[in-house]
Amino acid sequence: MQKIVVKIGTNVLSRPDGLLDITAISQIADQVADVKRQGAEVVLVSSGAVGAGRSLATLPEDAGRVVQRQVLAAVGQVKLMSIYADLFGRYGLLCAQVLATKEDFRDRRHYLNMQNCFAALLRDNIIPIVNENDVISVSELMFTDNDELAGLVAALTGAQSLIILSNVDGVFDGPPGHPDSRVIAEVLPGERMQQGFIDPARSSFGRGGMMTKFRFAQKAARVGITTWIANGKRPNVLSDILGGKSVGTCFRAKPAVTNLKRWIAYDHTARKGAIVVNSGAENALRNSVSSLLPVGVVRIEGNFDKGDLVNITSEKGGILGFGKVQIGAEAARKIAGQKGKKPLVHYDYLYLEI
């Protein structure tokens, strides 16, 4: 059975004044119900809580931005879920609220607990509707935006497809708004794209922009999830994408990786150090299926214990990947550069971004 994660951006769900666009939400719900009728499992990652709160609460002018966001999200999330419940209820479908922070993805046991929860909801034909828990998400607990959350959810649930809906038609091959610029229809696995034309500006009411969408779409494709960036205001956008029409920008997936490697790929917060490798080791990692051996290690940075996640970097400082180490930092320092030693990171616990 096909499993799809659909991320709905703030600017898809909002009117120009920042309040919710009920018509747009209804159109998305209609399409999701149709996709489910065809037999697919669907998870929604939906923004819109703060916008919903704006229509309900008037806050004092001296309230700080963080407090405003927390209050509006707390009030608005109730309304947002009520709207979704009513819309899906017309099709006899139940939906469930799932609120998350980065903390929820940090340790493997908690990650698996969340995975089991999603599996149970989907098994019972319930639509999980996921949003960042803006009431408690501050500073280091915050996702970059819901694009990052959508990638995490797609990886966690084992989705084959991720559809990121925004108010733009996709990634363009020239400056946005230029009459000669065209939407790039497809990005192939391993293809390196020029990011110079990607507009770094954030959306009107959300925290993200095309730069983050591009980055997280590429990451999802690397772990085996075919990903689209498309215009959520386009009629029948979901049906057209899943029907094989050329809509938006499609990031074709590499061969799928294991669930463990997906967790390693996305768990930025738990990494406690770095293994710096030379050019020979970098080439071996790029071009062959191999574990990370001590012989190619230049130095060990930071402190970590056996079983921790670490960054794997080049001598120039670029991130090559991430892995779960088989020994601690002090033991690794003693064998760095030596031949004939066991791997520092076994291939089964190694995720590469190159």
Order of alpha helices (4+ residues) and beta strands (2+ residues): beta-alpha-alpha-beta-alpha-alpha-beta-alpha-beta-alpha-beta-beta-alpha-beta-alpha-beta-alpha-beta-alpha-beta-beta-beta-alpha-beta
